[in-house]
Amino acid sequence: MYKGYASNTIIEGNIATAAGGGATASSATLVIYGCDIIGNIASQGGGVRINIGSQNQKIQNCTISNNSAVTGGGLFCQNGGVVLNCIINNNTNTSSISWGGGAYLNNFSSGTVPGSLENCTITDNYSSNDCGGVYVMGSTNLIYNCVIAGNRSFSNKYTDVYTDATRAGTNCFYNCLVGVTDLVVNADNRNIYGDPKFKNPAGDYRLAADSACVNAGTNRSWITNALDLTGSIRIRYGTVDMGAYEVLYQGLLFQAR
């Protein structure tokens, strides 16, 4: 897919010699909602590549899985665009001299062209070099409410997140959980580390009720009327959960009169 709109669609098994095995756009509209982007191959962004975008380049409520690329196995984002409420899993960057099994961000928010990665679950991705999860390059990238855990790399370095330590103030992570990191990722921005407590790390990436990610996000404006990947209301108990899934507590409800 090259620019345009798609919803409730499966984009599967495509190959691009350059950018965006499943979908791509540069300085053009690309809006993808509720799609499965699976098993695609490219040089940059095996699943999706977005570049020089704004709100007109938006990937929301999508599954980006089992894609591969030299750089950014699942997702390659540069100079704008937004990625909201997606599961990014089982993707691979295939080069021993490149990075980002799940996602590769390069000046995603450039100041004049805003971009952000928000409420995504990024897990079970693999890098043939460093950084199986999210590789952050350049001076400005914004990441909100994401769960980045359970990723792997050949070097066993920066398995979940890499960001240049000298740029940690501008590569801003807010209210994220990072499983393992060799770098401190803005701890003062309410980021936490450790086990997200998925219901089943082998494939059910919803959060357990006692996960530290529950009610631990920050309520961004787009979340007000948004749905999670199961179709549940995002803000259910006052504060959004981290990641792509909202916890729904179960039990009996009694009403006093």
PyMOL commands that set and color helices and strands:
alter all, ss='L'
color gray80, all
select helices_A, chain A and resi 165-167+187-189+221-223
alter helices_A, ss='H'
color red, helices_A
select strands_A, chain A and resi 4-7+10-12+23-26+30-33+36-38+41-44+48-51+57-60+63-65+68-71+75-78+81-84+87-89+92-93+103-106+115-118+121-123+126-127+134-137+141-144+147-148+152-153+161-163+171-174+177-178+192-193+198-200+204-207
alter strands_A, ss='S'
color yellow, strands_A
deselect
rebuild
show_as cartoon
